[in-house]
Every structure is written in C-alpha cells, then in structure tokens.
C-alpha cells in the first residue's frame, strides 16, 4: 500500500538582480601559437578592451605570445585544458553593450556577496589564474 506524503517547505522569495546584461554577440578567442596556457581570466570575469586573456608558453616556460581582449566583454566560457594547438579556442568572449562600463560592473559585483558571486567562484574553481607578464620595454637589450 502506497501512502501519500505531503512535504511543505517555506517559500523563499527570489528578488530581481540589481542589473541584467543581455549579450547579443560573442566571439571565440583562438590561440595564435601552440603551447601551454597561463590564464589571466576566469569564467564570468568582465574584461576591458586590450586586457590580457592568456599567455602561451613553450614546454620550457618561455613566453610565445599573449592574447588580448579585442573588445570589452564578459568571459562566457573557456577551455580548461592547459595545452593548446594553434587555432584552438581559448575563451568565448561576450561583447558588452556600449552602455556598460567594465569598471562600474566590477564595482557592483564586488559589493555583492550573493548568488552571482557564488556562481562565479564555482565556475572558476578549476582554472588557475596568473598575473599577465610585464609589458616588454621599447629599448632593445644587447648582450
């Protein structure tokens, strides 16, 4: 005999987020060279145009190239594999609409300690993020 069990839970009210961004265009950013990637971003990060996304290195750790964001956007997804071949995707960058300022969005996110922050932390948990390399100086070094 099967009996009916009713379970009641308190209803949680989910409030609307303080902002919502609709991404209408995205671009897969691809590797220029093969090698090993040092990531400078993680999923969910908001990036400025020209911000370093990743640096490709040789097996010996020598830098080959750094990939920069072609426009301001949000990292919608990315590879989690450290080794890459030329042309393989590194990350999917969603283009931010013109009205959004990356710095202001970052400040809004840092003030919040809610669901968005928890999701961002979970998404980026398997990605090691490192500081981008120093920009090369214009002066040539002679041995």
Phi, psi and omega in degrees: 000130180260128178255152181271127179244127178256130179245127178244137178235152176294142180276126176262132179270124179262120181275158178291144177293157181293342177203159176220133180249128176258117179266120182255346183217139176219164181218135173280123176271127188244155182289138175275326182230156173279165178145210180245139185262136166254116182276140176247004181222169174219165180304136180093346179295144172261127185240152176267158175300132179088358179285137178296134178258314179202159176237132178267133179233162175280174178299337178270001178089007179281133181293135176254309180199157175242135178262132182246152179294126180283346179201167177288139183190189179236137179284110184269337180186162180198162176290151175248005179271130182284335180262146187212152175252158179304135178089349179285150182289139177259309180206160175255116185255115177276128183284125177286138174300155185304328185288349182263134178255121182305321181295317180293320178296320179297320178295319179298319180293320184292334180285337184267143174231047186250210184300318182302315181295320179296317179296316180300319180294321179292319181297320184269012187290337182255014182244126175272120181256129180239160177291142177293155180293157176296146178294138178293143179283158180285341183277133178279139176265132177250136181291000000 
